[in-house]
């Protein structure tokens, strides 16, 4: 390490000295001890940093901020689904109880679509945590739109009339995915992504069926989005309304 | 490691988060909103964090993301180009800094290009090492060092300018002739 490099590294040295144990910084500090010019520069740097740090720490939050944050927590701690019907609460509990550990990222697959499908199935088979709860599909869609996430405009067939459980957004390889969970005779998990975000889509416009992890998996697409639905309902049941 | 309680997290980080927010937003009101929003998100989603040791990074990252989101909405992102300043870095004599105050530091930080302002603020708050800053901002370690190095030069230069401007704007009080009582 030369003097220039040492200066570069030492720019990350906090005046409180907490970085002294870092391997890169300690190597630069060794050089400081052997070079009087570098030492003078370093001492001046630390002094200037300390002054700015001290000034910044003089800033005090408004007096009520802590109380407001803690009070806000009490509101958050009352999850909206507690107010839901017992059936919805039971459905949500079942998702949690029977869920496995979620792993969204998976090894590579033959195609991006196949990977998306496999990720959706793994997620639906695992522990599902939703961000927002509502019965009404349009309310869920509105929430997703607010989050700039793919939002459903119309779901296929009978799905549209099913009551919602809730929804969430998630990131998959940097792409935004929406998930809406619906309550029919069983739970239906519908994953949505913008159509141009996933390549290698099935050519057919008809719904495609698979069985994966003892679940029925269906994909379909419209002009804007690709949908993957994962459910414990049988393929025959799904065919009756999709 | 057991997850930290909500209150202990608030007590440990709310002041630093507020300061970080103030240097990003440039005012206390937005900073308070950002801080509240950050803890609100934690209350809703924090349980999903598998490594509780990363709670601090998570909070700072979340506040920064919220700031970016709000800025995107109001189109307030200000990309001032300060690169010219680096060519004429101020001398490293620290005494001139003794005249600054907290407001001036925040004002000057908020005039700095965001690229430098964010890592620099995290650095000066001293809560995060350069490795943690890299994690919060999702940038390589070398980039953090580079931004700190360049950002410090820019900040000091801007601070000197600000001090100079203040000096020039001082209007002297009229001289009052004292009369002695006989």
Interface residues (C-beta under 8 A of the other chain):
Chain A: X7 X8 X9 X11 X12 X14 X15 X16 X18 X19 X22 X41 X44 X45 X47 X48 X49 X51 X52 X53 X55 X56 X57 X58 X59 X60 X61 X62 X65 X66 X68 X69 X70 X72 X73 X76 X77 X129 X131
Chain B: X6 X7 X10 X11 X14 X15 X18 X19 X22 X23 X28 X31 X32 X35 X36 X39 X40 X43 X44 X45 X47 X48 X92 X93 X94 X97 X98 X100 X101 X102 X104 X105 X106 X121 X123 X124 X125 X126 X129 X130 X131 X144 X145 X146 X148 X149 X152 X155 X156
